[in-house]
Amino acid sequence: MLKVAVLVSGGGTNLQAILDAIDSGRITNAEVSLVISNNPNAYALERAKNHGIEAVCISPKEFEKREEFHKALLKKLQESGAELIVLAGYLVAIPPMIVEAFPNKIINIHPSLLPAFRGAHAIDQALEYGVKVFGVTIHYVDATLDGGKIISQRAFGYDGDDIAELEARIHAVEYPLYIETINKLLKE
């Protein structure tokens, strides 16, 4: 059984989709064994606890120096035996020391068709430019912001400007795409 660590910052809807997929057998041969958040108030930590999964907060605010935070995060990931690290709305950049410790074992989901619109405000940027084709990208994490090798993408047309509606459409695409991609990686 492959051990998966999920890193989150907020509500954990992608985490919940992954947990539901494991429970229903749509993801096989994997278990979420650890959930880490940088936010002590993240509802994702409750989702993990409700599933009997170890849930911890490791926040940069708890450390005097950023490097100390990075070392604590790396140590916890290594101690957990994680074989795949899934970023599910984790709003902290992964430092090179962790990327190097887990080469091609960290994946991220991003609400744009990378390489376009990298970073935290991708949806706003795309709307500003009047993009008519949106999408979701899942990629390996490397030392650059949203710059790792693309694993999978899915596009959809959109001809509106309502951010809430667009975010709902993105979620409708990203949940099944993440599940399909994790399954694909488990078979490699």
C-alpha positions in Angstrom: 0.0 0.0 0.0 1.5 3.3 -1.1 1.7 5.9 1.6 0.5 9.3 0.5 1.0 12.6 2.4 -1.3 15.4 1.5 -0.4 19.1 2.1 -3.2 21.6 2.4 -3.8 25.2 3.5 -7.6 25.5 3.6 -10.8 23.5 3.6 -9.5 20.4 1.9 -12.0 19.7 -0.8 -9.4 18.1 -3.0 -8.3 16.0 0.1 -11.9 15.0 0.6 -12.2 14.0 -3.1 -9.1 11.8 -2.7 -10.3 10.2 0.5 -13.7 9.5 -1.0 -12.0 7.9 -4.1 -9.9 5.7 -1.8 -13.0 4.7 0.2 -15.0 3.9 -2.9 -12.1 1.9 -4.5 -11.6 4.4 -7.4 -8.0 4.8 -6.1 -6.5 1.5 -5.2 -3.2 0.5 -3.6 -2.8 3.8 -1.7 -3.6 5.3 1.6 -3.4 8.8 2.9 -1.2 8.4 6.0 -0.5 12.0 6.8 -2.1 15.4 6.3 0.0 18.5 6.9 -1.3 22.1 6.9 0.5 25.4 7.3 -2.7 26.8 8.8 -3.8 25.7 12.2 -7.4 26.6 11.4 -7.6 24.6 8.1 -10.7 22.5 8.0 -8.7 19.9 6.1 -7.1 18.9 9.4 -10.6 18.0 10.7 -11.3 16.0 7.6 -8.1 14.0 8.2 -8.9 13.4 11.9 -12.4 12.3 11.0 -10.8 9.7 8.7 -8.4 8.5 11.4 -5.4 10.1 9.6 -2.6 11.8 11.4 -3.1 15.6 10.9 -0.5 18.1 11.9 0.1 21.8 11.5 3.6 22.9 10.6 3.4 26.6 10.2 6.2 28.9 9.1 5.0 31.3 11.8 6.2 28.8 14.4 9.8 29.2 13.4 12.3 32.0 13.7 13.8 31.3 10.3 12.2 29.9 7.1 14.9 27.3 6.8 13.9 25.8 10.2 10.3 25.5 8.9 11.6 23.7 5.8 13.7 21.3 7.9 10.7 20.5 10.2 8.5 19.9 7.2 11.1 17.7 5.5 11.6 15.7 8.8 7.9 15.0 9.2 7.5 13.9 5.6 10.5 11.6 5.9 9.4 10.2 9.2 5.9 9.4 7.7 7.4 7.2 5.1 5.5 9.1 2.4 6.1 7.7 -1.1 3.9 10.3 -2.8 3.3 13.9 -1.7 0.1 15.5 -3.0 -0.3 19.3 -2.8 -4.0 20.0 -2.5 -4.4 23.7 -2.2 -1.1 24.1 -0.3 -0.2 27.8 -0.5 3.4 27.5 0.6 6.3 27.1 -1.9 8.1 23.8 -1.6 11.8 24.4 -1.0 14.6 22.7 -3.1 15.6 20.6 -0.1 12.2 18.8 -0.1 12.1 18.6 -3.9 15.5 16.9 -3.8 14.5 14.5 -1.1 11.4 13.4 -3.0 12.3 13.6 -6.7 9.3 13.1 -9.0 7.3 12.2 -5.9 5.6 15.6 -5.3 2.6 16.6 -7.4 0.5 19.8 -7.5 -2.8 20.8 -9.0 -3.1 24.3 -10.5 -6.2 26.1 -11.9 -4.8 27.0 -15.3 -3.4 25.4 -18.3 0.3 25.8 -17.4 2.6 27.2 -18.4 0.1 30.1 -18.5 -0.9 31.9 -15.4 1.4 30.6 -12.7 1.1 31.4 -9.1 -1.7 32.1 -6.6 -3.8 34.4 -8.7 -4.1 32.4 -11.8 -7.9 32.6 -12.1 -7.9 36.4 -11.7 -5.1 36.8 -14.3 -6.9 34.6 -16.8 -10.1 36.5 -16.4 -8.2 39.8 -16.8 -6.8 38.6 -20.1 -10.3 37.4 -21.3 -9.2 33.8 -21.7 -12.0 31.7 -23.2 -10.4 28.3 -22.6 -9.6 27.5 -19.0 -8.3 24.3 -17.5 -6.5 22.4 -14.8 -3.0 21.2 -14.7 -1.4 18.5 -12.6 2.4 18.7 -12.5 5.5 17.5 -10.7 6.9 20.0 -8.3 10.3 21.3 -9.0 12.3 24.3 -7.7 10.3 26.8 -9.9 6.8 28.1 -9.2 4.3 25.9 -11.0 7.1 25.0 -13.5 7.5 21.3 -13.1 6.9 18.7 -15.8 3.2 18.5 -16.7 1.6 15.1 -15.9 -2.0 15.8 -17.1 -4.2 18.7 -18.2 -7.9 19.1 -18.9 -9.4 22.1 -20.7 -12.9 23.5 -20.9 -14.5 26.5 -22.6 -15.8 29.4 -20.6 -17.4 32.6 -21.8 -18.3 34.4 -18.7 -16.8 36.6 -15.9 -18.3 35.2 -12.7 -15.5 34.0 -10.6 -17.7 31.8 -8.3 -19.1 30.0 -11.4 -15.7 29.6 -12.9 -14.3 28.2 -9.6 -17.2 25.7 -9.5 -16.4 24.6 -13.1 -12.7 24.2 -12.1 -13.5 22.0 -9.1 -15.8 19.9 -11.3 -12.7 19.2 -13.5 -10.0 19.1 -10.9 -11.4 16.4 -8.5 -11.8 13.7 -11.1 -8.5 14.7 -12.9 -6.5 14.4 -9.6 -8.0 11.0 -9.0 -7.2 9.8 -12.5 -3.7 11.1 -12.3 -3.0 9.6 -8.9 -4.2 6.2 -10.2 -2.0 6.7 -13.3 1.1 7.3 -11.1 0.3 4.3 -8.9 0.5 2.1 -12.0 3.9 3.4 -13.1 
